[in-house]
Amino acid sequence: MSQRHISEDDIYHVVGDADDVLERHEGRTEYTRMFDDGRELRVVIEDDGVTVVSVCDWKRRRPRRI
């Protein structure tokens, strides 16, 4: 997280107010949230609800078409 400049508050925000939640077959849950600055953050958490397995972020290069 520190290498990618992702704060603990960002993680809590994604998990607490996710745009999409995906239950994965290995017992993990993936939360996805799009931020106002165009950054998409994905957080994967173990089934214990506490252990963060992975955090990935992407920044949109062009605006989304509506």
PyMOL Python script that loads the backbone (N, CA, C, O; Angstrom):
from pymol import cmd

cmd.read_pdbstr("""\
ATOM      1  N   MET A   1       0.825  -1.192   0.000  1.00  0.00           N
ATOM      2  CA  MET A   1       0.000   0.000   0.000  1.00  0.00           C
ATOM      3  C   MET A   1       0.867   1.251   0.000  1.00  0.00           C
ATOM      4  O   MET A   1       0.560   2.222  -0.693  1.00  0.00           O
ATOM      5  N   SER A   2       1.940   1.232   0.769  1.00  0.00           N
ATOM      6  CA  SER A   2       2.788   2.425   0.827  1.00  0.00           C
ATOM      7  C   SER A   2       3.500   2.660  -0.501  1.00  0.00           C
ATOM      8  O   SER A   2       3.716   3.811  -0.882  1.00  0.00           O
ATOM      9  N   GLN A   3       3.872   1.589  -1.218  1.00  0.00           N
ATOM     10  CA  GLN A   3       4.522   1.752  -2.516  1.00  0.00           C
ATOM     11  C   GLN A   3       3.582   2.371  -3.540  1.00  0.00           C
ATOM     12  O   GLN A   3       4.025   3.093  -4.434  1.00  0.00           O
ATOM     13  N   ARG A   4       2.297   2.096  -3.419  1.00  0.00           N
ATOM     14  CA  ARG A   4       1.303   2.603  -4.368  1.00  0.00           C
ATOM     15  C   ARG A   4       0.622   3.870  -3.868  1.00  0.00           C
ATOM     16  O   ARG A   4      -0.279   4.391  -4.526  1.00  0.00           O
ATOM     17  N   HIS A   5       1.042   4.366  -2.717  1.00  0.00           N
ATOM     18  CA  HIS A   5       0.490   5.587  -2.115  1.00  0.00           C
ATOM     19  C   HIS A   5      -1.019   5.456  -1.875  1.00  0.00           C
ATOM     20  O   HIS A   5      -1.793   6.358  -2.196  1.00  0.00           O
ATOM     21  N   ILE A   6      -1.418   4.318  -1.306  1.00  0.00           N
ATOM     22  CA  ILE A   6      -2.812   4.065  -0.951  1.00  0.00           C
ATOM     23  C   ILE A   6      -2.908   4.079   0.571  1.00  0.00           C
ATOM     24  O   ILE A   6      -2.222   3.321   1.255  1.00  0.00           O
ATOM     25  N   SER A   7      -3.759   4.943   1.082  1.00  0.00           N
ATOM     26  CA  SER A   7      -3.869   5.082   2.531  1.00  0.00           C
ATOM     27  C   SER A   7      -4.837   4.054   3.111  1.00  0.00           C
ATOM     28  O   SER A   7      -5.652   3.468   2.398  1.00  0.00           O
ATOM     29  N   GLU A   8      -4.729   3.856   4.393  1.00  0.00           N
ATOM     30  CA  GLU A   8      -5.642   2.966   5.108  1.00  0.00           C
ATOM     31  C   GLU A   8      -7.074   3.506   5.031  1.00  0.00           C
ATOM     32  O   GLU A   8      -8.031   2.735   4.960  1.00  0.00           O
ATOM     33  N   ASP A   9      -7.211   4.824   5.046  1.00  0.00           N
ATOM     34  CA  ASP A   9      -8.534   5.443   4.910  1.00  0.00           C
ATOM     35  C   ASP A   9      -9.166   5.113   3.560  1.00  0.00           C
ATOM     36  O   ASP A   9     -10.376   4.898   3.477  1.00  0.00           O
ATOM     37  N   ASP A  10      -8.342   5.073   2.490  1.00  0.00           N
ATOM     38  CA  ASP A  10      -8.853   4.681   1.175  1.00  0.00           C
ATOM     39  C   ASP A  10      -9.431   3.263   1.221  1.00  0.00           C
ATOM     40  O   ASP A  10     -10.486   2.998   0.646  1.00  0.00           O
ATOM     41  N   ILE A  11      -8.736   2.366   1.903  1.00  0.00           N
ATOM     42  CA  ILE A  11      -9.193   0.972   2.011  1.00  0.00           C
ATOM     43  C   ILE A  11     -10.531   0.918   2.730  1.00  0.00           C
ATOM     44  O   ILE A  11     -11.459   0.257   2.264  1.00  0.00           O
ATOM     45  N   TYR A  12     -10.641   1.613   3.866  1.00  0.00           N
ATOM     46  CA  TYR A  12     -11.907   1.634   4.614  1.00  0.00           C
ATOM     47  C   TYR A  12     -13.034   2.225   3.769  1.00  0.00           C
ATOM     48  O   TYR A  12     -14.172   1.759   3.830  1.00  0.00           O
ATOM     49  N   HIS A  13     -12.715   3.249   2.985  1.00  0.00           N
ATOM     50  CA  HIS A  13     -13.726   3.890   2.140  1.00  0.00           C
ATOM     51  C   HIS A  13     -14.230   2.918   1.067  1.00  0.00           C
ATOM     52  O   HIS A  13     -15.432   2.847   0.810  1.00  0.00           O
ATOM     53  N   VAL A  14     -13.324   2.179   0.447  1.00  0.00           N
ATOM     54  CA  VAL A  14     -13.703   1.227  -0.597  1.00  0.00           C
ATOM     55  C   VAL A  14     -14.567   0.110  -0.024  1.00  0.00           C
ATOM     56  O   VAL A  14     -15.610  -0.217  -0.589  1.00  0.00           O
ATOM     57  N   VAL A  15     -14.146  -0.472   1.082  1.00  0.00           N
ATOM     58  CA  VAL A  15     -14.881  -1.589   1.678  1.00  0.00           C
ATOM     59  C   VAL A  15     -16.225  -1.123   2.236  1.00  0.00           C
ATOM     60  O   VAL A  15     -17.222  -1.836   2.123  1.00  0.00           O
ATOM     61  N   GLY A  16     -16.259   0.054   2.830  1.00  0.00           N
ATOM     62  CA  GLY A  16     -17.482   0.554   3.438  1.00  0.00           C
ATOM     63  C   GLY A  16     -18.505   1.082   2.453  1.00  0.00           C
ATOM     64  O   GLY A  16     -19.701   1.083   2.744  1.00  0.00           O
ATOM     65  N   ASP A  17     -18.052   1.534   1.282  1.00  0.00           N
ATOM     66  CA  ASP A  17     -18.957   2.156   0.316  1.00  0.00           C
ATOM     67  C   ASP A  17     -18.580   1.739  -1.107  1.00  0.00           C
ATOM     68  O   ASP A  17     -18.346   2.583  -1.971  1.00  0.00           O
ATOM     69  N   ALA A  18     -18.526   0.432  -1.333  1.00  0.00           N
ATOM     70  CA  ALA A  18     -18.087  -0.110  -2.624  1.00  0.00           C
ATOM     71  C   ALA A  18     -19.157   0.067  -3.694  1.00  0.00           C
ATOM     72  O   ALA A  18     -20.354   0.000  -3.415  1.00  0.00           O
ATOM     73  N   ASP A  19     -18.697   0.296  -4.932  1.00  0.00           N
ATOM     74  CA  ASP A  19     -19.600   0.324  -6.080  1.00  0.00           C
ATOM     75  C   ASP A  19     -19.991  -1.101  -6.477  1.00  0.00           C
ATOM     76  O   ASP A  19     -21.139  -1.354  -6.843  1.00  0.00           O
ATOM     77  N   ASP A  20     -19.038  -2.025  -6.403  1.00  0.00           N
ATOM     78  CA  ASP A  20     -19.271  -3.432  -6.732  1.00  0.00           C
ATOM     79  C   ASP A  20     -18.649  -4.318  -5.669  1.00  0.00           C
ATOM     80  O   ASP A  20     -17.567  -4.027  -5.160  1.00  0.00           O
ATOM     81  N   VAL A  21     -19.344  -5.411  -5.334  1.00  0.00           N
ATOM     82  CA  VAL A  21     -18.829  -6.408  -4.406  1.00  0.00           C
ATOM     83  C   VAL A  21     -18.932  -7.763  -5.094  1.00  0.00           C
ATOM     84  O   VAL A  21     -19.992  -8.135  -5.598  1.00  0.00           O
ATOM     85  N   LEU A  22     -17.825  -8.493  -5.109  1.00  0.00           N
ATOM     86  CA  LEU A  22     -17.779  -9.780  -5.778  1.00  0.00           C
ATOM     87  C   LEU A  22     -17.296 -10.835  -4.801  1.00  0.00           C
ATOM     88  O   LEU A  22     -16.178 -10.751  -4.294  1.00  0.00           O
ATOM     89  N   GLU A  23     -18.140 -11.835  -4.531  1.00  0.00           N
ATOM     90  CA  GLU A  23     -17.751 -12.968  -3.697  1.00  0.00           C
ATOM     91  C   GLU A  23     -16.964 -13.926  -4.581  1.00  0.00           C
ATOM     92  O   GLU A  23     -17.498 -14.436  -5.566  1.00  0.00           O
ATOM     93  N   ARG A  24     -15.705 -14.175  -4.242  1.00  0.00           N
ATOM     94  CA  ARG A  24     -14.868 -15.041  -5.061  1.00  0.00           C
ATOM     95  C   ARG A  24     -14.918 -16.471  -4.546  1.00  0.00           C
ATOM     96  O   ARG A  24     -15.228 -16.707  -3.378  1.00  0.00           O
ATOM     97  N   HIS A  25     -14.614 -17.418  -5.414  1.00  0.00           N
ATOM     98  CA  HIS A  25     -14.766 -18.834  -5.080  1.00  0.00           C
ATOM     99  C   HIS A  25     -13.820 -19.321  -3.990  1.00  0.00           C
ATOM    100  O   HIS A  25     -14.122 -20.326  -3.346  1.00  0.00           O
ATOM    101  N   GLU A  26     -12.710 -18.670  -3.757  1.00  0.00           N
ATOM    102  CA  GLU A  26     -11.772 -19.121  -2.731  1.00  0.00           C
ATOM    103  C   GLU A  26     -12.081 -18.543  -1.351  1.00  0.00           C
ATOM    104  O   GLU A  26     -11.254 -18.621  -0.443  1.00  0.00           O
ATOM    105  N   GLY A  27     -13.266 -17.967  -1.195  1.00  0.00           N
ATOM    106  CA  GLY A  27     -13.674 -17.442   0.104  1.00  0.00           C
ATOM    107  C   GLY A  27     -13.266 -16.002   0.332  1.00  0.00           C
ATOM    108  O   GLY A  27     -13.441 -15.475   1.431  1.00  0.00           O
ATOM    109  N   ARG A  28     -12.731 -15.368  -0.676  1.00  0.00           N
ATOM    110  CA  ARG A  28     -12.334 -13.966  -0.552  1.00  0.00           C
ATOM    111  C   ARG A  28     -13.410 -13.077  -1.167  1.00  0.00           C
ATOM    112  O   ARG A  28     -14.222 -13.531  -1.974  1.00  0.00           O
ATOM    113  N   THR A  29     -13.403 -11.809  -0.775  1.00  0.00           N
ATOM    114  CA  THR A  29     -14.358 -10.838  -1.296  1.00  0.00           C
ATOM    115  C   THR A  29     -13.593  -9.689  -1.932  1.00  0.00           C
ATOM    116  O   THR A  29     -12.631  -9.179  -1.358  1.00  0.00           O
ATOM    117  N   GLU A  30     -14.025  -9.285  -3.120  1.00  0.00           N
ATOM    118  CA  GLU A  30     -13.395  -8.186  -3.849  1.00  0.00           C
ATOM    119  C   GLU A  30     -14.334  -6.985  -3.856  1.00  0.00           C
ATOM    120  O   GLU A  30     -15.495  -7.100  -4.250  1.00  0.00           O
ATOM    121  N   TYR A  31     -13.832  -5.841  -3.421  1.00  0.00           N
ATOM    122  CA  TYR A  31     -14.587  -4.599  -3.380  1.00  0.00           C
ATOM    123  C   TYR A  31     -13.974  -3.630  -4.384  1.00  0.00           C
ATOM    124  O   TYR A  31     -12.752  -3.499  -4.454  1.00  0.00           O
ATOM    125  N   THR A  32     -14.814  -2.952  -5.160  1.00  0.00           N
ATOM    126  CA  THR A  32     -14.339  -1.993  -6.154  1.00  0.00           C
ATOM    127  C   THR A  32     -15.055  -0.669  -5.954  1.00  0.00           C
ATOM    128  O   THR A  32     -16.261  -0.626  -5.710  1.00  0.00           O
ATOM    129  N   ARG A  33     -14.289   0.412  -6.062  1.00  0.00           N
ATOM    130  CA  ARG A  33     -14.858   1.758  -5.893  1.00  0.00           C
ATOM    131  C   ARG A  33     -14.188   2.713  -6.870  1.00  0.00           C
ATOM    132  O   ARG A  33     -12.966   2.696  -7.019  1.00  0.00           O
ATOM    133  N   MET A  34     -14.981   3.545  -7.537  1.00  0.00           N
ATOM    134  CA  MET A  34     -14.473   4.583  -8.431  1.00  0.00           C
ATOM    135  C   MET A  34     -14.485   5.908  -7.667  1.00  0.00           C
ATOM    136  O   MET A  34     -15.525   6.328  -7.162  1.00  0.00           O
ATOM    137  N   PHE A  35     -13.333   6.556  -7.587  1.00  0.00           N
ATOM    138  CA  PHE A  35     -13.221   7.834  -6.905  1.00  0.00           C
ATOM    139  C   PHE A  35     -13.476   8.977  -7.885  1.00  0.00           C
ATOM    140  O   PHE A  35     -13.418   8.781  -9.099  1.00  0.00           O
ATOM    141  N   ASP A  36     -13.756  10.151  -7.367  1.00  0.00           N
ATOM    142  CA  ASP A  36     -14.062  11.324  -8.192  1.00  0.00           C
ATOM    143  C   ASP A  36     -12.901  11.746  -9.086  1.00  0.00           C
ATOM    144  O   ASP A  36     -13.119  12.342 -10.141  1.00  0.00           O
ATOM    145  N   ASP A  37     -11.670  11.444  -8.677  1.00  0.00           N
ATOM    146  CA  ASP A  37     -10.505  11.839  -9.480  1.00  0.00           C
ATOM    147  C   ASP A  37     -10.217  10.868 -10.623  1.00  0.00           C
ATOM    148  O   ASP A  37      -9.199  11.002 -11.302  1.00  0.00           O
ATOM    149  N   GLY A  38     -11.113   9.878 -10.848  1.00  0.00           N
ATOM    150  CA  GLY A  38     -10.951   8.927 -11.937  1.00  0.00           C
ATOM    151  C   GLY A  38     -10.180   7.684 -11.577  1.00  0.00           C
ATOM    152  O   GLY A  38      -9.939   6.830 -12.430  1.00  0.00           O
ATOM    153  N   ARG A  39      -9.791   7.572 -10.329  1.00  0.00           N
ATOM    154  CA  ARG A  39      -9.034   6.415  -9.862  1.00  0.00           C
ATOM    155  C   ARG A  39      -9.992   5.315  -9.432  1.00  0.00           C
ATOM    156  O   ARG A  39     -10.955   5.568  -8.709  1.00  0.00           O
ATOM    157  N   GLU A  40      -9.722   4.089  -9.881  1.00  0.00           N
ATOM    158  CA  GLU A  40     -10.513   2.934  -9.458  1.00  0.00           C
ATOM    159  C   GLU A  40      -9.646   2.115  -8.518  1.00  0.00           C
ATOM    160  O   GLU A  40      -8.495   1.813  -8.831  1.00  0.00           O
ATOM    161  N   LEU A  41     -10.198   1.758  -7.370  1.00  0.00           N
ATOM    162  CA  LEU A  41      -9.451   1.010  -6.369  1.00  0.00           C
ATOM    163  C   LEU A  41     -10.160  -0.303  -6.115  1.00  0.00           C
ATOM    164  O   LEU A  41     -11.368  -0.328  -5.880  1.00  0.00           O
ATOM    165  N   ARG A  42      -9.408  -1.402  -6.160  1.00  0.00           N
ATOM    166  CA  ARG A  42      -9.945  -2.734  -5.870  1.00  0.00           C
ATOM    167  C   ARG A  42      -9.235  -3.297  -4.652  1.00  0.00           C
ATOM    168  O   ARG A  42      -8.008  -3.264  -4.563  1.00  0.00           O
ATOM    169  N   VAL A  43     -10.021  -3.818  -3.710  1.00  0.00           N
ATOM    170  CA  VAL A  43      -9.490  -4.379  -2.479  1.00  0.00           C
ATOM    171  C   VAL A  43     -10.009  -5.802  -2.351  1.00  0.00           C
ATOM    172  O   VAL A  43     -11.213  -6.036  -2.460  1.00  0.00           O
ATOM    173  N   VAL A  44      -9.112  -6.756  -2.120  1.00  0.00           N
ATOM    174  CA  VAL A  44      -9.499  -8.150  -1.909  1.00  0.00           C
ATOM    175  C   VAL A  44      -9.212  -8.490  -0.459  1.00  0.00           C
ATOM    176  O   VAL A  44      -8.107  -8.276   0.039  1.00  0.00           O
ATOM    177  N   ILE A  45     -10.240  -9.031   0.219  1.00  0.00           N
ATOM    178  CA  ILE A  45     -10.148  -9.333   1.648  1.00  0.00           C
ATOM    179  C   ILE A  45     -10.449 -10.804   1.874  1.00  0.00           C
ATOM    180  O   ILE A  45     -11.321 -11.373   1.217  1.00  0.00           O
ATOM    181  N   GLU A  46      -9.718 -11.429   2.816  1.00  0.00           N
ATOM    182  CA  GLU A  46      -9.966 -12.819   3.197  1.00  0.00           C
ATOM    183  C   GLU A  46     -11.362 -12.955   3.794  1.00  0.00           C
ATOM    184  O   GLU A  46     -11.990 -11.961   4.157  1.00  0.00           O
ATOM    185  N   ASP A  47     -11.837 -14.180   3.891  1.00  0.00           N
ATOM    186  CA  ASP A  47     -13.179 -14.420   4.420  1.00  0.00           C
ATOM    187  C   ASP A  47     -13.309 -14.078   5.899  1.00  0.00           C
ATOM    188  O   ASP A  47     -14.425 -14.037   6.418  1.00  0.00           O
ATOM    189  N   ASP A  48     -12.187 -13.830   6.600  1.00  0.00           N
ATOM    190  CA  ASP A  48     -12.265 -13.403   7.999  1.00  0.00           C
ATOM    191  C   ASP A  48     -12.716 -11.949   8.128  1.00  0.00           C
ATOM    192  O   ASP A  48     -13.038 -11.488   9.223  1.00  0.00           O
ATOM    193  N   GLY A  49     -12.736 -11.219   6.987  1.00  0.00           N
ATOM    194  CA  GLY A  49     -13.196  -9.837   6.985  1.00  0.00           C
ATOM    195  C   GLY A  49     -12.185  -8.835   7.504  1.00  0.00           C
ATOM    196  O   GLY A  49     -12.501  -7.652   7.635  1.00  0.00           O
ATOM    197  N   VAL A  50     -10.973  -9.284   7.801  1.00  0.00           N
ATOM    198  CA  VAL A  50      -9.963  -8.410   8.385  1.00  0.00           C
ATOM    199  C   VAL A  50      -8.689  -8.349   7.542  1.00  0.00           C
ATOM    200  O   VAL A  50      -8.101  -7.277   7.396  1.00  0.00           O
ATOM    201  N   THR A  51      -8.263  -9.459   6.995  1.00  0.00           N
ATOM    202  CA  THR A  51      -6.986  -9.561   6.304  1.00  0.00           C
ATOM    203  C   THR A  51      -7.089  -9.078   4.856  1.00  0.00           C
ATOM    204  O   THR A  51      -7.833  -9.644   4.055  1.00  0.00           O
ATOM    205  N   VAL A  52      -6.340  -8.034   4.531  1.00  0.00           N
ATOM    206  CA  VAL A  52      -6.293  -7.517   3.162  1.00  0.00           C
ATOM    207  C   VAL A  52      -5.286  -8.351   2.380  1.00  0.00           C
ATOM    208  O   VAL A  52      -4.120  -8.456   2.761  1.00  0.00           O
ATOM    209  N   VAL A  53      -5.749  -8.943   1.280  1.00  0.00           N
ATOM    210  CA  VAL A  53      -4.901  -9.793   0.449  1.00  0.00           C
ATOM    211  C   VAL A  53      -4.228  -8.983  -0.642  1.00  0.00           C
ATOM    212  O   VAL A  53      -3.036  -9.150  -0.899  1.00  0.00           O
ATOM    213  N   SER A  54      -4.994  -8.098  -1.290  1.00  0.00           N
ATOM    214  CA  SER A  54      -4.472  -7.355  -2.428  1.00  0.00           C
ATOM    215  C   SER A  54      -5.181  -6.012  -2.552  1.00  0.00           C
ATOM    216  O   SER A  54      -6.358  -5.874  -2.217  1.00  0.00           O
ATOM    217  N   VAL A  55      -4.430  -5.026  -3.044  1.00  0.00           N
ATOM    218  CA  VAL A  55      -4.988  -3.708  -3.342  1.00  0.00           C
ATOM    219  C   VAL A  55      -4.443  -3.285  -4.693  1.00  0.00           C
ATOM    220  O   VAL A  55      -3.228  -3.254  -4.890  1.00  0.00           O
ATOM    221  N   CYS A  56      -5.324  -2.959  -5.624  1.00  0.00           N
ATOM    222  CA  CYS A  56      -4.912  -2.516  -6.949  1.00  0.00           C
ATOM    223  C   CYS A  56      -5.613  -1.209  -7.266  1.00  0.00           C
ATOM    224  O   CYS A  56      -6.769  -1.009  -6.892  1.00  0.00           O
ATOM    225  N   ASP A  57      -4.917  -0.326  -7.954  1.00  0.00           N
ATOM    226  CA  ASP A  57      -5.560   0.919  -8.367  1.00  0.00           C
ATOM    227  C   ASP A  57      -5.222   1.228  -9.817  1.00  0.00           C
ATOM    228  O   ASP A  57      -4.137   0.918 -10.309  1.00  0.00           O
ATOM    229  N   TRP A  58      -6.188   1.847 -10.483  1.00  0.00           N
ATOM    230  CA  TRP A  58      -6.043   2.273 -11.865  1.00  0.00           C
ATOM    231  C   TRP A  58      -6.533   3.703 -11.977  1.00  0.00           C
ATOM    232  O   TRP A  58      -7.469   4.106 -11.287  1.00  0.00           O
ATOM    233  N   LYS A  59      -5.909   4.447 -12.829  1.00  0.00           N
ATOM    234  CA  LYS A  59      -6.355   5.820 -13.109  1.00  0.00           C
ATOM    235  C   LYS A  59      -6.842   5.845 -14.547  1.00  0.00           C
ATOM    236  O   LYS A  59      -6.130   5.427 -15.460  1.00  0.00           O
ATOM    237  N   ARG A  60      -8.060   6.336 -14.746  1.00  0.00           N
ATOM    238  CA  ARG A  60      -8.614   6.416 -16.096  1.00  0.00           C
ATOM    239  C   ARG A  60      -7.820   7.387 -16.937  1.00  0.00           C
ATOM    240  O   ARG A  60      -7.443   8.462 -16.471  1.00  0.00           O
ATOM    241  N   ARG A  61      -7.567   7.015 -18.162  1.00  0.00           N
ATOM    242  CA  ARG A  61      -6.814   7.885 -19.064  1.00  0.00           C
ATOM    243  C   ARG A  61      -7.726   8.823 -19.825  1.00  0.00           C
ATOM    244  O   ARG A  61      -7.297   9.902 -20.233  1.00  0.00           O
ATOM    245  N   ARG A  62      -8.963   8.439 -20.023  1.00  0.00           N
ATOM    246  CA  ARG A  62      -9.921   9.316 -20.690  1.00  0.00           C
ATOM    247  C   ARG A  62     -11.260   9.187 -20.000  1.00  0.00           C
ATOM    248  O   ARG A  62     -11.534   8.166 -19.370  1.00  0.00           O
ATOM    249  N   PRO A  63     -12.080  10.178 -20.105  1.00  0.00           N
ATOM    250  CA  PRO A  63     -13.368  10.145 -19.400  1.00  0.00           C
ATOM    251  C   PRO A  63     -14.277   9.031 -19.908  1.00  0.00           C
ATOM    252  O   PRO A  63     -14.219   8.643 -21.075  1.00  0.00           O
ATOM    253  N   ARG A  64     -15.096   8.538 -19.028  1.00  0.00           N
ATOM    254  CA  ARG A  64     -16.061   7.507 -19.373  1.00  0.00           C
ATOM    255  C   ARG A  64     -17.189   8.101 -20.202  1.00  0.00           C
ATOM    256  O   ARG A  64     -17.698   9.172 -19.874  1.00  0.00           O
ATOM    257  N   ARG A  65     -17.586   7.422 -21.268  1.00  0.00           N
ATOM    258  CA  ARG A  65     -18.718   7.886 -22.087  1.00  0.00           C
ATOM    259  C   ARG A  65     -20.015   7.506 -21.412  1.00  0.00           C
ATOM    260  O   ARG A  65     -20.132   6.435 -20.815  1.00  0.00           O
ATOM    261  N   ILE A  66     -20.975   8.383 -21.511  1.00  0.00           N
ATOM    262  CA  ILE A  66     -22.294   8.132 -20.900  1.00  0.00           C
ATOM    263  C   ILE A  66     -23.329   7.989 -21.984  1.00  0.00           C
ATOM    264  O   ILE A  66     -24.505   7.774 -21.691  1.00  0.00           O
TER     265      ILE A  66
END
""", "prot")
cmd.dss("prot")
cmd.show_as("cartoon", "prot")
cmd.util.cbc("prot")
cmd.orient("prot")
